[in-house]
Amino acid sequence: MTTVKDYLDEHHDKLDFYTRAITNAHGQNHPEVFDVRQQYVKLCLDAGNDRNLDGNFTKLRQTTKNYAIPEDVCPVFEATYHMLKTADSIHNQA
């Protein structure tokens, strides 16, 4: 069974790049992406230290409105939210 830590480790390079990219591309129209970036970094740190991730995912769901994809965003934005939602789903299965 894949853990959140495994998933984040496997997708780290892509998610790290994507969460940075969406702040540059969409930060002006979607300022919540700056919080998404910070929450992603904290999620990785907490997962790496075997901390409880319930609060991390609660904040991500609140910030992203349950990973809702705005209509005016690029495929990288969409992929970022899909990957974070997948990590959340893995966490909920644990």
N, C-alpha and C positions, 0 to 999 in steps of 0.2 A: 504494500500500500504506500502510495506517495504521500509524504508529509508536506506541510506548507514550506518548511525549511528546504526540503528537497526541490520543490517546485521553484521557489525563489532562487535557489542556487543555480538550477538549470537555466533559468530565464534571466539571470541577473544582468548580464551585459545588455540584453535587449531592453529590459525594463528600466535600467538605469539610464540608458540613452534616450528611450522614449519619454520618460517622465521629465527629463531635462528639455527635450525637443518641444514638448507640448507647452511648456512654460514660455518658450521663445515664440512659438507660432500662434498660440491662442491665449496667452496671458492677458492681453488687453481686453478681449471680449469675454473671457472666461477666467476671472481672477482666482477661482477655486482651484485651478490647476497648480498654483503655488502651494496650496495646502496639500493637495494630492502628492506632490513631490516630497514635501516634508514628511507626510504620513508614510509614504513608501520607504523612505530612508529609515524612519523609526521602526517600521514593521520588519525590515531586514535585520536591524540591530537586535530587536527583541526576539525574533525567530532564531537568530544565531546564538542567543544567550538562553534559549529554552524558556522564555517567559510566556505567560498566558497572553494569547493574542486576541481575546474577545474584544477588549477595548479598542485595539487597533482597527479591527474590521468594522466595529460599530461606527467609529469616526469616519472611516472610508465610505461606508454606506451613506452616512449623513452628508458628507461633503459632495459625493457624486450623485446624490439622489438615487441611491440604489443602482449605481453604474449606468444611469441613463445617458445615452449618447445624444448630445445636441445636434441639431440639423446642419449647423454651419461649420463642421469640423472635418479634418482630414482623416485618412485611413490610419495614420499613426495614433491619433487621439483615440479612435475607436478600438484599435488593437490594445492600447494601454489599458483601457477600461475592461476589455474582455479578459485580459490576462489577470488583472487584479480581481475581477469577479471569479475567475477560476480558482485563484488562491483562496478566496473567501469560501468558495464551495468545498474545497479540500478541507479547510479548517472546520467547516460545519459537519463534515462527515466523520471527523476524528472523534 
